[in-house]
Structure formats: C-alpha cells, structure tokens
Amino acid sequence: MIGISTAVKDEMLQASFADRVFSVGLFSGDDEIQDRIYQRRDVMFSSPVGEGTRYVQNNDVILFEGFNNAHNVDGWAVFDATGEVRAKYRLVKPLDVSSDIDAKFRPGELRIGLP
C-alpha cells in the first residue's frame, strides 16, 4: 500500500463530515449565488463509503427552489456553523436555475472524497 490507508481516510471523513449538520450553498464561478429568495440548505453526510476513493455523500434530497433571477450554477460548497467553507466542488454539468427551474440534488449526488 502507498498513501493513506482506507481506515485513516474513513477516520478523517467521519471526523470532519459524517453525521453532522452543515449548510450547502450554490456557486456561479467563484461567487455564491446572490438572490433575494436564495438561502443555503441544511445537509447531512453519510458515513464513508466507496471502493478505492472513499467519500461521504448527502443523505437526503436537497432542494433549492424559487429563484427571483436566472443563475448558472456550476459549483457547490459546504459551510460549517460559523459560515466557513469546509469543501467546495464544481458540478460536472452546470445547472441553469430560475423562478421556474429548481436545483435538486438527490441522495448521493453531493460527494466529498479522499482518493
């Protein structure tokens, strides 16, 4: 084995993200979405899973709905209770959201991992 063992990866992910409530926010480029209706949503992550790359993933559906303006969402971030960014990722496929189009993430779609 070269690198961090699976057990240590799991300990790190468990201690940092699993089974705790965080907030998830949406980004366009380097900036968080600014919209009168927009607000971050609560998220909880699973215990570590996966083969090779170990990761935690969102347990429940996360729904952002009812934007005032159109936005191109190309990233998401996890914030702790103090508002500090704990992790930030780009979406593989950006989302165009608006007053008619919501952003919805099913369980398992948001992942934080260690290769």
Backbone hydrogen bonds in HBPLUS format (Angstrom, degrees):
<---DONOR---> <-ACCEPTOR-->    atom                        ^
c    i                          cat <-CA-CA->   ^        H-A-AA   ^      H-
h    n   atom  resd res      DA  || num        DHA   H-A  angle D-A-AA Bond
n    s   type  num  typ     dist DA aas  dist angle  dist       angle   num
A0009-LYS N   A0005-SER O   2.97 MM   4  6.30 163.2  2.00 155.1 160.1     1
A0010-ASP N   A0006-THR O   2.89 MM   4  6.09 162.4  1.92 152.2 156.9     2
A0011-GLU N   A0007-ALA O   2.98 MM   4  6.23 152.8  2.05 140.7 148.3     3
A0012-MET N   A0008-VAL O   2.91 MM   4  6.17 160.3  1.95 153.7 158.2     4
A0013-LEU N   A0009-LYS O   2.93 MM   4  6.18 169.3  1.94 158.1 160.5     5
A0014-GLN N   A0010-ASP O   2.81 MM   4  5.82 162.4  1.84 150.0 155.9     6
A0015-ALA N   A0011-GLU O   2.94 MM   4  5.98 165.3  1.97 145.8 150.2     7
A0016-SER N   A0012-MET O   2.99 MM   4  6.02 148.1  2.09 143.3 152.1     8
A0017-PHE N   A0013-LEU O   2.85 MM   4  5.65 161.9  1.88 151.0 154.7     9
A0018-ALA N   A0013-LEU O   3.31 MM   5  6.53 157.5  2.36 141.5 146.5    10
A0019-ASP N   A0045-PHE O   3.04 MM  26  5.84 168.7  2.05 156.1 152.5    11
A0022-PHE N   A0043-VAL O   2.87 MM  21  5.28 167.0  1.89 159.1 163.6    12
A0043-VAL N   A0022-PHE O   2.83 MM  21  5.28 148.1  1.93 141.5 141.8    13
A0023-SER N   A0079-PHE O   3.04 MM  56  5.09 166.0  2.06 147.1 150.9    14
A0079-PHE N   A0023-SER O   2.74 MM  56  5.09 165.5  1.76 153.4 158.0    15
A0024-VAL N   A0041-ARG O   2.72 MM  17  5.39 154.7  1.78 154.0 162.4    16
A0041-ARG N   A0024-VAL O   3.09 MM  17  5.39 159.1  2.14 149.4 150.9    17
A0025-GLY N   A0077-ALA O   2.90 MM  52  5.34 156.3  1.96 148.3 156.1    18
A0077-ALA N   A0025-GLY O   2.98 MM  52  5.34 150.3  2.07 143.7 149.4    19
A0033-ILE N   A0026-LEU O   2.93 MM   7  5.84 162.9  1.96 144.6 146.0    20
A0027-PHE N   A0075-GLY O   2.85 MM  48  4.76 157.9  1.89 134.5 129.8    21
A0074-ASP N   A0027-PHE O   2.90 MM  47  6.06 146.2  2.02 148.2 159.2    22
A0075-GLY N   A0027-PHE O   3.26 MM  48  4.76 136.2  2.46 136.3 129.5    23
A0028-SER N   A0031-ASP O   2.88 MM   3  5.58 163.9  1.91 168.4 168.6    24
A0031-ASP N   A0028-SER O   3.29 MM   3  5.58 154.5  2.36 128.5 126.0    25
A0059-ASN N   A0044-MET O   3.00 MM  15  5.99 155.5  2.06 165.0 162.4    26
A0046-SER N   A0057-GLN O   2.86 MM  11  5.45 152.1  1.93 145.5 152.4    27
A0049-VAL N   A0055-TYR O   2.83 MM   6  5.54 154.4  1.89 153.7 160.3    28
A0055-TYR N   A0049-VAL O   2.92 MM   6  5.54 157.5  1.97 154.2 161.4    29
A0053-THR N   A0051-GLU O   2.89 MM   2  5.68 111.1  2.37 117.6 100.4    30
A0054-ARG N   A0114-LEU O   3.01 MM  60  5.39 154.8  2.08 154.1 146.6    31
A0114-LEU N   A0054-ARG O   2.72 MM  60  5.39 157.5  1.77 162.6 170.7    32
A0056-VAL N   A0112-ILE O   2.89 MM  56  5.42 152.6  1.96 147.9 153.4    33
A0112-ILE N   A0056-VAL O   2.96 MM  56  5.42 158.6  2.00 152.3 158.7    34
A0058-ASN N   A0110-LEU O   3.07 MM  52  5.61 142.4  2.22 146.7 157.8    35
A0108-GLY N   A0058-ASN O   2.97 MM  50  5.21 142.5  2.11 133.5 145.3    36
A0062-ILE N   A0105-PHE O   2.92 MM  43  5.13 158.1  1.97 145.5 152.8    37
A0105-PHE N   A0062-ILE O   2.88 MM  43  5.13 160.4  1.92 149.3 155.8    38
A0064-PHE N   A0103-ALA O   2.78 MM  39  5.02 174.8  1.78 163.3 164.9    39
A0103-ALA N   A0064-PHE O   2.88 MM  39  5.02 163.4  1.91 151.3 156.3    40
A0071-HIS N   A0097-VAL O   2.84 MM  26  5.30 154.4  1.90 146.8 151.9    41
A0097-VAL N   A0071-HIS O   2.86 MM  26  5.30 160.0  1.90 157.9 162.7    42
A0073-VAL N   A0095-LEU O   2.67 MM  22  4.98 157.6  1.71 164.6 163.7    43
A0095-LEU N   A0073-VAL O   2.76 MM  22  4.98 158.6  1.81 149.3 153.5    44
A0091-LEU N   A0074-ASP O   2.86 MM  17  5.21 164.1  1.88 119.5 123.9    45
A0076-TRP N   A0089-TYR O   2.92 MM  13  5.56 156.2  1.97 155.1 161.5    46
A0089-TYR N   A0076-TRP O   2.89 MM  13  5.56 166.4  1.90 166.9 171.6    47
A0078-VAL N   A0087-ALA O   2.84 MM   9  5.28 157.6  1.89 150.3 156.1    48
A0086-ARG N   A0078-VAL O   2.69 MM   8  5.49 172.5  1.69 159.3 162.0    49
A0080-ASP N   A0084-GLU O   2.93 MM   4  5.52 156.3  1.99 149.8 154.9    50
A0083-GLY N   A0080-ASP O   2.95 MM   3  5.33 162.2  1.98 115.6 121.3    51
A0098-SER N   A0101-ILE O   3.04 MM   3  4.95 163.0  2.07 129.9 134.4    52
A0109-GLU N   A0106-ARG O   3.04 MM   3  5.65 160.9  2.08 146.5 145.3    53
